[in-house]
């Protein structure tokens, strides 16, 4: 039997984050892809004086994806607002491959946006749509337009309209205030959904995007809660002696996998949300934690030290023994499946430090994706194109993201302190 101190040390390394203050996060592009497609996003006609610059939001979304290299507005010779006004030769001379044009108009009760996507080399209109905006939700409409453009060009569903959850804290020593926040995928429009004077950690989205499961210490020990994001209504799901950690939802939303030490060592359990009944999955003289569901709901990925150090294992819920997946290096943890279930994203300890990495399940080749060296808590976008994670910048905790191929990255630093434990939502519609 391993000592209790070793158990807590291991789980602290894997489960507990230092936390931080709350505010909108500001994107900083840190690495662009040399394969990004050149695109122009022309300012929407009629948008001057509106609360948001729609074209700028679309341009920022597309650039952040790593798939596109937008043309600077200062380099645009002209600013057409509809397909009939596009001079294809002009844009070809600027090496622009795709062009977005549009118009905006305020209406009674909201706005009306019209956009068109042009293929410059093919001299054709690819897609166009009129978007009705209720109230002041211009950012939401802009993210929707970005999603349509991204999918039309790449054949991959856009994830700009999704959300991220993250944990923050402010203060010092015994006077800390913790918060759980939800924001747009670009870090804007953050909303606090929980505040506490005790640590909060490990937020996880339900498959419908309506609830968050997380760990809170408000009762004096770790307990798992489930909270409705829209209403704030919440229930306590577990409060066993010892560790209650790392909740993660099944793809059907009916169960939550978690790590519990109520029977001694931390083991993987599955709770039926309706009945609160528990099924113990692992039974090993080791520390098993950080479960993650495969997209098919038939497998669980988890971190275990049963081989002597943290490595990733996969367990089939149809029976059989847990299969070790990672063999490169002596530390591989916090694994998360890609949406197609063919890859795993994880934290790997290299000679440089702790970095985000990717491993194909069809082989054991591990590829390091991030350039930072104190990374933790990776979470994969629902379209599989990006991985968001927590890291350090100048001694402060920040959120960063890297593309699944490692070619592009960006940061979402907070102006007021550290941020930790990001969780990318599923598609919301």
Helices and strands as residue ranges (DSSP letters): H 4-15, E 25-31, E 37-41, H 54-64, E 68-70, G 73-75, G 83-85, H 88-93, E 98-107, E 110-119, E 124-134, H 138-154, E 163-172, E 175-184, E 191-196, E 200-205, E 211-216, E 223-228, E 234-238, E 244-249, E 255-260, E 267-272, E 278-280, E 288-293, E 299-304, E 311-316, E 323-324, E 332-337, E 343-349, E 354-360, E 366-368, E 376-380, E 386-393, E 396-403, E 409-414, E 419-424
